[in-house]
Amino acid sequence: MSALPPLSPPRPSVGLVGFGAFGRLIARHLAPHAALTVHDPYLPADSLAAQLAAHAGPDAIGGGLRSVAACPVVILATPVARLAEAVGALAPHLRPGTLVVDVGSVKMGPAAILRAGLPADVAILATHPLFGPQSAKDGAGDGAGEDIRGLKIAVCPLRGRPALRAAAFLRRGLGLDVILTTPEAHDRAMASVQGLTHLIAKVLVAMEPLPTRMTTRSFDLLMQAVGMVRHDAPDVFHAIERANPHAAGVRRRFFALAGQLEAELSAEAVRAEPNRLASSTRLPAPRRTVSGRARGGPR
């Protein structure tokens, strides 16, 4: 009698709340590692089923909030503005020891919501993948298509040892560059990193059409950065610019320095204008003949 092949260990179950653009990105990269149960209250069941087949493989299933809460790991891929609503709906159904993970663009507010709204026996990991569906298309820049290996993720373990184990999986299992930080340090950095990027992109998009043929390399790179964020949902821009408590100060400083530079350039233009007018109205010097006498002058 031949020996039976060894059984592979069952894949862990992961619940995912929210199946927008970033939820689909999460599903594509977690599907090889976990059995996914997905819940999105804003997607009809038939639409969710089609999206799951396209982005999460044949093993992913749609389910209600109770089914998602039964998983040992639950990821909240909801807009920051709806996080409190999602936490309130999920909390009564969670089991002790469950790990809840968020993926929002800001961390101080969401961390407070997670700590206050989730049971004390639930572990919490606040994260911010420092990439999105657009920037993930070329991974870390090797041209191999959508590949998140080497991309950065900010990680704030808030409660429980499962949060630390999950951080280790992000590094070893998904190949991400894990940056351990705090919600305060994260938001202070992102006020400049994301706040200025999205702000400048909004202005440049509003100025379109811009040149596309006769351009410099630096301009091309600037427009490449704009392209990475121009299609982000309005909720993302709102969270970055309004939900981050440090963004307003960075924004005010940016506009103040831009206004100062504009004032300096305008003042220089005003000072240069009289000189330009004087030079344009000055009579040309009389031309001289070969003998040295001025032609056209008094004789």
GITA-V692510 format. One record per residue. RES is the residue in one letter. NEAR is the number of other ideal C-beta (glycine too) atoms within 8 Angstrom. Layout:
# GITA-V692510
res=RES near=NEAR
res=RES near=NEAR
This chain:
# GITA-V692510
res=M near=2
res=S near=3
res=A near=4
res=L near=5
res=P near=4
res=P near=4
res=L near=5
res=S near=4
res=P near=4
res=P near=5
res=R near=7
res=P near=9
res=S near=12
res=V near=14
res=G near=17
res=L near=17
res=V near=15
res=G near=12
res=F near=13
res=G near=9
res=A near=8
res=F near=12
res=G near=13
res=R near=13
res=L near=11
res=I near=12
res=A near=16
res=R near=10
res=H near=9
res=L near=11
res=A near=12
res=P near=4
res=H near=9
res=A near=10
res=A near=10
res=L near=16
res=T near=16
res=V near=18
res=H near=13
res=D near=11
res=P near=4
res=Y near=3
res=L near=9
res=P near=5
res=A near=7
res=D near=6
res=S near=8
res=L near=13
res=A near=9
res=A near=8
res=Q near=12
res=L near=16
res=A near=9
res=A near=6
res=H near=8
res=A near=14
res=G near=7
res=P near=4
res=D near=8
res=A near=13
res=I near=8
res=G near=10
res=G near=10
res=G near=6
res=L near=10
res=R near=8
res=S near=11
res=V near=16
res=A near=13
res=A near=10
res=C near=12
res=P near=9
res=V near=14
res=V near=16
res=I near=12
res=L near=14
res=A near=12
res=T near=10
res=P near=11
res=V near=14
res=A near=8
res=R near=8
res=L near=15
res=A near=8
res=E near=8
res=A near=12
res=V near=13
res=G near=8
res=A near=7
res=L near=15
res=A near=11
res=P near=4
res=H near=8
res=L near=12
res=R near=7
res=P near=6
res=G near=10
res=T near=13
res=L near=15
res=V near=14
res=V near=13
res=D near=12
res=V near=11
res=G near=12
res=S near=11
res=V near=15
res=K near=13
res=M near=12
res=G near=10
res=P near=14
res=A near=13
res=A near=8
res=I near=11
res=L near=15
res=R near=10
res=A near=6
res=G near=9
res=L near=12
res=P near=7
res=A near=4
res=D near=5
res=V near=15
res=A near=12
res=I near=16
res=L near=16
res=A near=15
res=T near=12
res=H near=13
res=P near=13
res=L near=8
res=F near=8
res=G near=13
res=P near=9
res=Q near=9
res=S near=9
res=A near=13
res=K near=8
res=D near=12
res=G near=14
res=A near=8
res=G near=5
res=D near=7
res=G near=5
res=A near=6
res=G near=7
res=E near=8
res=D near=11
res=I near=13
res=R near=9
res=G near=9
res=L near=14
res=K near=9
res=I near=13
res=A near=12
res=V near=13
res=C near=14
res=P near=11
res=L near=10
res=R near=8
res=G near=10
res=R near=6
res=P near=11
res=A near=14
res=L near=8
res=R near=8
res=A near=12
res=A near=13
res=A near=8
res=F near=10
res=L near=13
res=R near=11
res=R near=7
res=G near=7
res=L near=11
res=G near=8
res=L near=13
res=D near=8
res=V near=9
res=I near=9
res=L near=7
res=T near=9
res=T near=6
res=P near=12
res=E near=7
res=A near=8
res=H near=15
res=D near=14
res=R near=8
res=A near=8
res=M near=16
res=A near=13
res=S near=8
res=V near=8
res=Q near=11
res=G near=15
res=L near=10
res=T near=10
res=H near=14
res=L near=11
res=I near=9
res=A near=12
res=K near=9
res=V near=8
res=L near=12
res=V near=9
res=A near=6
res=M near=6
res=E near=6
res=P near=3
res=L near=7
res=P near=6
res=T near=5
res=R near=4
res=M near=3
res=T near=9
res=T near=5
res=R near=6
res=S near=6
res=F near=9
res=D near=9
res=L near=8
res=L near=9
res=M near=11
res=Q near=8
res=A near=10
res=V near=12
res=G near=8
res=M near=9
res=V near=13
res=R near=8
res=H near=4
res=D near=9
res=A near=8
res=P near=6
res=D near=9
res=V near=13
res=F near=11
res=H near=11
res=A near=15
res=I near=15
res=E near=12
res=R near=7
res=A near=11
res=N near=16
res=P near=7
res=H near=10
res=A near=13
res=A near=7
res=G near=8
res=V near=12
res=R near=11
res=R near=8
res=R near=8
res=F near=10
res=F near=8
res=A near=8
res=L near=8
res=A near=8
res=G near=8
res=Q near=8
res=L near=8
res=E near=8
res=A near=8
res=E near=8
res=L near=8
res=S near=8
res=A near=8
res=E near=8
res=A near=8
res=V near=7
res=R near=8
res=A near=8
res=E near=8
res=P near=7
res=N near=8
res=R near=8
res=L near=8
res=A near=8
res=S near=7
res=S near=6
res=T near=5
res=R near=6
res=L near=3
res=P near=4
res=A near=4
res=P near=8
res=R near=7
res=R near=7
res=T near=8
res=V near=3
res=S near=4
res=G near=5
res=R near=7
res=A near=8
res=R near=8
res=G near=5
res=G near=7
res=P near=2
res=R near=2
